[in-house]
């Protein structure tokens, strides 16, 4: 039975509406407001305000729900705040909550911590923590700032590595607030459902991850702006809660995502449970020294029914990477996963620096990436390589990083162990002359190019190279000057 959230839902919706309008919640939202200053918090000094915040949250929870508000000012949390059901934390514009170097809850023991990194396995060591809660949230236009005190590696006793750490929740709102300098994670949620976020801002580019959404269903994210060093917005499924959990029914619209070292918009690398039903629309991706868009199945998950539309990518080392790997870092002896039923519509990418060619990499003939359609996908890659062997590059099957596959022998798309792949009204070109083919299709079936444009390198041996490809098709396609594409085949057959 789902929890009865009718009364508190009105509070949550009212808070979200007021935040969107820039209205102060305390003066207009229905339901009781519990000011942390009434419970001992002091703005503007070094007092540890955690005990006062905990008292306010407890009072709101005991009353059946309410809004815990930080009046305009500055506050210090030198300990973990313990969230409770039916409580919204409101941080209004002009308010900053800052972290501390010590005083936080110790990381809890986890019998399943061998299946994922330390930060994913322990949740208590955070500025705000909650487990098995319903109808909770953070709203307002203020800032929660780790202050440079949160840990990006494995924390020692008393240290925190997350701003928000929430597990097994039903009904979560993250709207309007800004999260800064989050340590390992600005926000990490695991095992949640019914998540709504609007106008969330995360700036943790000096630390690590933005928002990790793990084993979570029913998510709606609008107008997010996330700048991270590691992964900006990432969807994962791990074994930290002792079982595989479902993921899906997710929409992300109007987002600005950037990353430095790693991935901007990502599935994985933790991929135990299956993922299905994702729609990403009107998104800008910047940076990302791994993937702009990454889809990897490393631990047995089936990733399907994922759709990207109106996406611009700039500066990513690999604009799009799809890979099925065999790490199998998940309980209950997982098999090999799959990636299928993926669409890309109206995607552009440009980059002039280090790059890994856009890649579709299945694991084997039995574990292909399948049923992927690219429509109006136009990629500009750095190029600059000379001619090289067109043989299959090296691969580390337990590593998800784009660099785990050796230099691709195509400057554009490299397609390996895939089936039912379509390129429609799409193109690939380079910034610097390149001696490799634009596309290589290897050990794949039913790969088609319809109105496809490929730039030609002056020393490249061919434009499209089909190697053991059954049922390939090229029609109404040309190079960038309008000439016919040079097609090379080996042990391949056409099906137009």
PLY file of the C-alpha trace (Angstrom):
ply
format ascii 1.0
element vertex 496
property float x
property float y
property float z
element edge 495
property int vertex1
property int vertex2
end_header
0.00 0.00 0.00
1.30 3.45 -0.86
1.54 5.94 2.01
-1.25 8.46 2.39
0.39 11.70 1.43
-2.70 13.75 0.55
-2.33 16.46 3.19
1.41 16.73 2.99
1.35 16.67 -0.78
-0.44 20.01 -0.63
2.42 21.42 1.42
5.00 20.04 -0.98
3.23 21.37 -4.06
2.70 24.75 -2.46
6.37 24.98 -1.50
7.49 24.09 -5.01
5.11 26.64 -6.55
6.20 29.39 -4.23
9.87 28.66 -4.81
9.30 28.85 -8.55
7.70 32.27 -8.09
10.48 33.48 -5.80
8.12 33.79 -2.83
9.33 33.22 0.70
7.76 29.99 1.90
7.37 30.97 5.55
4.87 33.70 4.81
2.52 31.82 2.53
2.83 28.03 2.51
0.13 25.99 4.27
1.14 23.88 7.27
3.32 24.73 10.23
6.73 26.36 9.79
9.48 25.45 12.28
12.30 27.98 12.32
15.63 26.50 13.34
16.42 29.68 15.27
13.52 28.88 17.60
15.35 25.65 18.52
18.75 27.18 19.23
20.39 27.78 15.84
22.37 31.01 15.65
23.10 32.79 12.42
26.39 34.48 11.76
28.73 32.71 14.18
30.60 29.42 14.47
27.99 27.69 16.61
27.25 24.11 15.57
23.63 24.37 14.49
23.09 20.65 13.87
21.42 19.92 17.26
18.95 22.76 16.70
18.10 21.60 13.19
17.54 18.05 14.43
15.16 19.37 17.11
13.18 21.37 14.57
12.90 18.37 12.25
11.77 16.12 15.11
9.11 18.65 16.15
7.77 18.93 12.59
7.71 15.18 12.18
5.89 14.62 15.47
3.27 17.17 14.47
2.54 15.16 11.33
4.65 17.18 8.96
5.79 20.71 8.27
8.43 23.02 6.94
11.76 23.44 8.75
13.12 26.80 7.76
16.50 28.48 8.03
15.78 32.22 8.36
17.99 34.39 6.17
21.55 34.19 7.46
24.55 31.87 7.69
24.65 28.60 9.62
27.22 25.92 10.40
26.62 22.18 10.47
29.36 20.38 12.39
27.40 17.16 12.54
24.94 15.07 10.54
21.35 16.32 10.33
18.89 13.43 10.55
15.96 13.81 8.17
12.50 12.53 9.02
9.31 11.85 7.08
6.89 14.60 6.07
9.42 17.37 6.60
10.53 19.88 3.98
13.76 21.78 4.68
13.48 25.30 3.30
16.66 27.29 2.64
15.48 30.70 1.41
17.43 33.06 -0.81
20.15 34.83 1.14
20.79 31.83 3.41
23.97 29.76 3.38
24.52 26.55 5.34
28.18 25.58 5.58
29.80 22.27 6.44
32.60 21.51 8.85
35.76 19.42 8.90
34.54 17.03 11.62
31.67 15.96 13.84
29.67 13.88 11.38
28.21 10.42 11.88
30.59 7.54 11.27
30.05 5.46 8.14
27.92 2.43 8.94
29.00 -1.15 8.39
27.78 -2.63 5.11
28.08 -6.36 4.36
27.74 -5.56 0.65
30.46 -2.96 0.33
32.66 -5.15 -1.88
30.30 -4.59 -4.81
30.78 -0.83 -5.22
33.14 1.94 -4.23
33.32 3.04 -0.59
31.38 6.24 -1.15
28.45 4.32 -2.64
28.42 1.80 0.20
28.12 4.12 3.22
25.45 6.73 3.74
25.50 8.00 7.33
28.61 10.15 6.88
26.86 13.15 5.30
25.68 16.65 6.14
22.06 15.49 5.74
21.08 11.82 6.00
17.77 9.95 5.89
16.64 6.36 5.37
13.24 4.77 4.74
11.44 8.12 4.66
8.45 9.53 2.83
7.57 13.01 1.65
10.79 14.90 2.28
12.53 17.68 0.44
14.83 20.66 0.15
13.50 23.88 -1.32
14.28 27.58 -1.49
16.83 29.74 -3.24
19.64 29.42 -0.71
22.89 27.46 -0.64
24.17 24.40 1.17
27.95 24.50 0.92
30.38 21.84 2.05
32.80 24.71 2.50
35.77 22.74 1.20
35.57 20.45 4.24
33.90 17.41 2.69
36.08 14.50 1.60
36.48 13.42 -2.01
38.07 10.08 -1.03
37.33 7.72 1.86
36.47 9.75 4.98
38.00 9.18 8.38
35.93 9.13 11.56
33.93 12.33 11.91
34.37 13.38 8.28
31.64 13.59 5.65
31.85 12.94 1.92
28.32 13.98 0.88
25.94 16.89 1.32
22.73 14.90 0.83
22.57 11.15 1.41
19.10 9.63 1.16
18.12 5.97 0.88
14.81 4.13 0.44
12.65 7.24 0.23
9.19 7.68 -1.30
8.50 11.27 -2.27
11.56 13.54 -2.56
11.66 17.15 -3.71
14.93 18.93 -4.56
14.03 22.34 -5.95
15.52 25.80 -6.02
18.46 25.14 -3.74
22.13 25.31 -4.61
24.63 22.66 -3.50
28.32 23.59 -3.51
31.55 21.72 -2.85
29.92 18.39 -2.14
32.95 16.19 -1.52
32.49 12.83 -3.22
28.81 13.54 -3.92
26.76 16.71 -3.72
23.68 14.48 -3.66
23.37 10.69 -3.56
20.04 8.89 -3.44
19.56 5.12 -3.53
16.42 3.00 -3.57
14.02 5.94 -3.89
10.85 6.59 -5.85
8.74 9.61 -6.79
11.49 12.21 -7.07
10.81 15.73 -8.33
13.42 18.42 -8.96
13.12 21.89 -10.49
15.75 24.63 -10.69
18.32 22.62 -8.76
21.83 24.08 -8.99
24.94 22.05 -8.15
28.44 23.48 -8.29
30.96 20.88 -7.21
33.45 21.22 -10.05
36.28 21.49 -7.52
35.26 18.23 -5.84
33.68 15.17 -7.51
30.16 14.04 -8.43
27.07 16.18 -8.85
23.97 14.02 -8.43
24.04 10.21 -8.33
20.56 8.70 -8.79
20.85 5.03 -7.90
18.22 2.28 -8.07
15.48 4.88 -8.30
12.15 5.06 -10.15
9.68 7.79 -11.11
11.94 10.82 -11.47
11.16 14.19 -13.03
14.00 16.72 -13.33
13.52 20.12 -14.94
15.78 23.16 -15.29
18.80 21.65 -13.55
22.24 23.22 -13.73
24.99 20.87 -12.56
28.73 21.48 -12.77
30.90 18.62 -11.51
34.47 17.44 -11.67
33.64 13.73 -11.89
30.13 12.80 -13.11
27.51 15.56 -13.39
24.18 13.68 -13.60
24.51 9.92 -13.43
22.07 7.03 -13.18
23.36 3.90 -11.49
22.20 0.66 -9.92
24.47 -0.97 -7.38
24.26 -3.64 -4.65
24.77 -1.33 -1.67
21.29 -2.10 -0.28
21.79 -5.85 -0.61
19.68 -6.52 -3.69
19.05 -5.51 -7.25
16.46 -2.79 -7.49
14.51 -1.39 -10.47
15.32 1.85 -12.24
13.26 3.89 -14.64
10.35 6.10 -15.62
12.66 9.11 -15.68
12.45 12.43 -17.53
15.12 15.13 -17.62
14.24 18.36 -19.43
16.03 21.69 -19.87
19.30 20.86 -18.16
22.79 22.35 -18.33
25.36 19.72 -17.35
29.13 19.99 -17.29
31.95 17.78 -16.08
35.72 17.99 -16.01
37.44 14.64 -15.67
34.58 12.29 -16.38
31.01 12.09 -17.68
28.30 14.70 -18.17
25.19 12.49 -18.60
25.80 8.86 -17.75
24.42 5.39 -17.13
26.87 3.54 -14.88
29.38 2.42 -14.20
27.49 0.65 -11.36
24.83 -1.28 -13.31
23.29 -4.16 -11.36
19.54 -3.70 -11.80
17.83 -3.05 -15.12
17.08 0.44 -16.51
14.06 1.22 -18.66
12.01 4.25 -19.63
14.29 7.33 -19.79
13.70 10.53 -21.75
16.32 13.27 -21.98
15.26 16.44 -23.81
16.70 19.92 -24.39
20.02 19.45 -22.63
23.41 21.11 -22.97
26.49 19.02 -22.15
29.91 20.60 -21.69
33.38 19.25 -21.03
33.62 15.62 -19.88
37.02 14.01 -20.42
35.27 10.66 -20.69
31.79 10.76 -22.26
29.29 13.49 -22.97
26.62 10.80 -23.20
27.68 7.48 -21.73
25.69 4.24 -21.62
27.56 1.30 -20.17
26.31 -2.03 -18.84
29.14 -3.44 -16.75
27.45 -5.53 -14.07
24.68 -7.45 -15.83
21.96 -4.82 -16.27
19.66 -4.52 -19.25
19.45 -0.90 -20.38
16.53 -0.23 -22.73
13.94 2.30 -23.85
16.23 5.33 -23.52
15.68 8.41 -25.66
17.78 11.55 -26.22
16.39 14.56 -28.07
17.72 18.08 -28.69
21.11 17.62 -27.05
24.18 19.78 -27.70
27.61 18.50 -26.66
30.77 20.60 -26.54
34.26 19.61 -25.47
33.62 15.96 -24.60
36.45 13.53 -25.33
33.86 11.01 -26.49
30.53 12.55 -27.46
28.69 9.21 -27.27
29.92 5.90 -25.88
27.89 2.69 -25.53
29.57 -0.39 -24.14
28.62 -3.79 -22.77
31.28 -5.03 -20.36
31.86 -8.01 -18.11
32.92 -6.56 -14.77
29.98 -8.32 -13.03
30.45 -6.39 -9.80
27.06 -7.28 -8.37
25.61 -9.91 -6.02
23.95 -13.18 -7.07
26.33 -14.00 -9.92
25.13 -11.59 -12.61
25.39 -12.47 -16.26
26.29 -10.16 -19.12
23.95 -7.25 -19.68
22.62 -5.53 -22.78
21.86 -2.14 -24.33
18.84 -1.89 -26.64
16.07 0.34 -27.97
17.96 3.62 -27.79
17.15 6.69 -29.90
19.10 9.89 -30.53
17.32 12.79 -32.23
18.78 16.21 -33.04
22.18 15.78 -31.41
25.17 18.00 -32.16
28.71 17.70 -30.86
31.88 19.68 -31.41
35.36 19.27 -29.94
38.90 20.07 -31.06
41.12 18.49 -28.37
41.81 14.97 -27.10
39.20 12.51 -28.24
37.94 8.95 -28.31
35.87 8.18 -31.39
32.13 7.79 -30.78
31.67 4.10 -30.13
29.10 1.32 -30.03
30.74 -1.72 -28.45
28.88 -4.94 -27.77
30.58 -7.68 -25.84
30.17 -10.55 -28.30
27.91 -11.94 -30.99
25.62 -13.12 -28.20
25.70 -9.82 -26.32
25.27 -7.06 -28.87
24.18 -3.46 -28.59
20.95 -3.51 -30.56
18.14 -1.39 -31.99
19.74 2.04 -31.87
18.59 4.85 -34.16
20.43 8.12 -34.80
18.37 10.82 -36.51
19.89 14.24 -37.23
22.99 13.38 -35.22
25.85 15.57 -36.41
29.26 15.16 -34.81
32.43 17.17 -35.30
35.46 15.39 -33.87
39.09 16.53 -33.56
40.65 14.14 -36.09
44.35 14.63 -36.73
45.42 10.98 -36.86
47.30 9.37 -39.69
46.47 6.11 -41.41
46.56 3.01 -39.23
45.53 -0.62 -39.17
41.79 -1.07 -39.45
41.85 -4.14 -37.22
39.80 -4.43 -34.02
41.38 -2.31 -31.27
42.29 -3.65 -27.85
39.64 -3.69 -25.12
39.52 -4.12 -21.35
36.09 -5.71 -20.81
36.00 -4.87 -17.10
36.65 -1.15 -17.60
33.91 1.25 -18.68
36.14 4.23 -19.48
36.22 5.16 -23.21
40.00 4.82 -23.09
39.58 1.14 -22.12
39.21 0.58 -25.85
42.34 1.31 -27.85
42.58 4.00 -30.53
39.65 3.37 -32.81
40.63 2.82 -36.44
37.79 5.17 -37.49
37.82 8.89 -36.74
34.02 8.83 -36.53
31.83 5.94 -35.53
33.32 2.61 -34.53
30.59 -0.07 -34.37
31.49 -3.49 -32.96
29.14 -6.39 -32.16
25.94 -4.45 -32.80
22.68 -5.11 -34.60
19.86 -3.04 -36.07
21.71 0.26 -35.99
20.35 3.12 -38.13
21.91 6.46 -39.06
19.40 8.83 -40.68
20.17 12.36 -41.88
23.34 12.33 -39.82
26.98 13.25 -40.34
30.50 13.06 -38.99
33.39 15.38 -39.79
36.76 16.33 -38.36
38.55 19.55 -37.35
41.92 18.28 -38.66
42.62 16.05 -41.63
42.50 12.37 -40.61
43.84 9.28 -42.34
41.26 6.86 -40.95
37.86 5.92 -42.39
34.91 7.93 -41.13
33.09 4.76 -40.01
34.03 1.15 -39.37
31.35 -1.49 -38.77
32.79 -4.73 -37.44
31.05 -8.05 -36.70
27.63 -6.46 -36.82
24.28 -7.05 -38.51
21.75 -4.75 -40.17
23.58 -1.43 -39.94
22.20 1.21 -42.28
23.16 4.72 -43.40
20.42 6.81 -45.00
21.32 10.37 -46.06
24.59 10.10 -44.15
27.45 12.57 -44.73
31.07 11.73 -43.94
34.10 13.93 -44.37
36.94 12.38 -46.33
40.52 12.40 -45.13
43.07 12.99 -47.87
44.93 9.75 -47.04
42.06 7.64 -45.70
41.67 4.24 -47.41
37.86 4.43 -47.44
34.93 6.34 -45.99
32.80 3.43 -44.74
34.48 0.12 -43.95
32.29 -2.95 -43.36
34.07 -5.92 -41.79
32.07 -9.15 -41.40
28.89 -7.10 -41.51
25.72 -8.91 -42.52
22.97 -6.81 -44.04
24.57 -3.39 -44.28
22.91 -0.64 -46.30
24.12 2.73 -47.59
21.77 4.94 -49.59
21.47 8.59 -50.58
24.74 9.34 -48.78
27.81 11.36 -49.76
30.97 13.02 -48.55
31.01 16.67 -47.48
31.71 17.87 -51.03
28.85 15.84 -52.50
30.95 13.01 -53.87
30.09 9.34 -53.50
31.22 7.60 -50.36
34.00 5.07 -50.84
32.77 1.81 -49.38
35.07 -1.05 -48.47
33.75 -4.48 -47.56
35.21 -7.71 -46.28
33.07 -10.79 -45.66
29.99 -8.54 -45.67
26.66 -8.48 -47.42
24.20 -5.73 -48.34
20.49 -5.52 -47.52
19.01 -2.31 -48.94
0 1
1 2
2 3
3 4
4 5
5 6
6 7
7 8
8 9
9 10
10 11
11 12
12 13
13 14
14 15
15 16
16 17
17 18
18 19
19 20
20 21
21 22
22 23
23 24
24 25
25 26
26 27
27 28
28 29
29 30
30 31
31 32
32 33
33 34
34 35
35 36
36 37
37 38
38 39
39 40
40 41
41 42
42 43
43 44
44 45
45 46
46 47
47 48
48 49
49 50
50 51
51 52
52 53
53 54
54 55
55 56
56 57
57 58
58 59
59 60
60 61
61 62
62 63
63 64
64 65
65 66
66 67
67 68
68 69
69 70
70 71
71 72
72 73
73 74
74 75
75 76
76 77
77 78
78 79
79 80
80 81
81 82
82 83
83 84
84 85
85 86
86 87
87 88
88 89
89 90
90 91
91 92
92 93
93 94
94 95
95 96
96 97
97 98
98 99
99 100
100 101
101 102
102 103
103 104
104 105
105 106
106 107
107 108
108 109
109 110
110 111
111 112
112 113
113 114
114 115
115 116
116 117
117 118
118 119
119 120
120 121
121 122
122 123
123 124
124 125
125 126
126 127
127 128
128 129
129 130
130 131
131 132
132 133
133 134
134 135
135 136
136 137
137 138
138 139
139 140
140 141
141 142
142 143
143 144
144 145
145 146
146 147
147 148
148 149
149 150
150 151
151 152
152 153
153 154
154 155
155 156
156 157
157 158
158 159
159 160
160 161
161 162
162 163
163 164
164 165
165 166
166 167
167 168
168 169
169 170
170 171
171 172
172 173
173 174
174 175
175 176
176 177
177 178
178 179
179 180
180 181
181 182
182 183
183 184
184 185
185 186
186 187
187 188
188 189
189 190
190 191
191 192
192 193
193 194
194 195
195 196
196 197
197 198
198 199
199 200
200 201
201 202
202 203
203 204
204 205
205 206
206 207
207 208
208 209
209 210
210 211
211 212
212 213
213 214
214 215
215 216
216 217
217 218
218 219
219 220
220 221
221 222
222 223
223 224
224 225
225 226
226 227
227 228
228 229
229 230
230 231
231 232
232 233
233 234
234 235
235 236
236 237
237 238
238 239
239 240
240 241
241 242
242 243
243 244
244 245
245 246
246 247
247 248
248 249
249 250
250 251
251 252
252 253
253 254
254 255
255 256
256 257
257 258
258 259
259 260
260 261
261 262
262 263
263 264
264 265
265 266
266 267
267 268
268 269
269 270
270 271
271 272
272 273
273 274
274 275
275 276
276 277
277 278
278 279
279 280
280 281
281 282
282 283
283 284
284 285
285 286
286 287
287 288
288 289
289 290
290 291
291 292
292 293
293 294
294 295
295 296
296 297
297 298
298 299
299 300
300 301
301 302
302 303
303 304
304 305
305 306
306 307
307 308
308 309
309 310
310 311
311 312
312 313
313 314
314 315
315 316
316 317
317 318
318 319
319 320
320 321
321 322
322 323
323 324
324 325
325 326
326 327
327 328
328 329
329 330
330 331
331 332
332 333
333 334
334 335
335 336
336 337
337 338
338 339
339 340
340 341
341 342
342 343
343 344
344 345
345 346
346 347
347 348
348 349
349 350
350 351
351 352
352 353
353 354
354 355
355 356
356 357
357 358
358 359
359 360
360 361
361 362
362 363
363 364
364 365
365 366
366 367
367 368
368 369
369 370
370 371
371 372
372 373
373 374
374 375
375 376
376 377
377 378
378 379
379 380
380 381
381 382
382 383
383 384
384 385
385 386
386 387
387 388
388 389
389 390
390 391
391 392
392 393
393 394
394 395
395 396
396 397
397 398
398 399
399 400
400 401
401 402
402 403
403 404
404 405
405 406
406 407
407 408
408 409
409 410
410 411
411 412
412 413
413 414
414 415
415 416
416 417
417 418
418 419
419 420
420 421
421 422
422 423
423 424
424 425
425 426
426 427
427 428
428 429
429 430
430 431
431 432
432 433
433 434
434 435
435 436
436 437
437 438
438 439
439 440
440 441
441 442
442 443
443 444
444 445
445 446
446 447
447 448
448 449
449 450
450 451
451 452
452 453
453 454
454 455
455 456
456 457
457 458
458 459
459 460
460 461
461 462
462 463
463 464
464 465
465 466
466 467
467 468
468 469
469 470
470 471
471 472
472 473
473 474
474 475
475 476
476 477
477 478
478 479
479 480
480 481
481 482
482 483
483 484
484 485
485 486
486 487
487 488
488 489
489 490
490 491
491 492
492 493
493 494
494 495
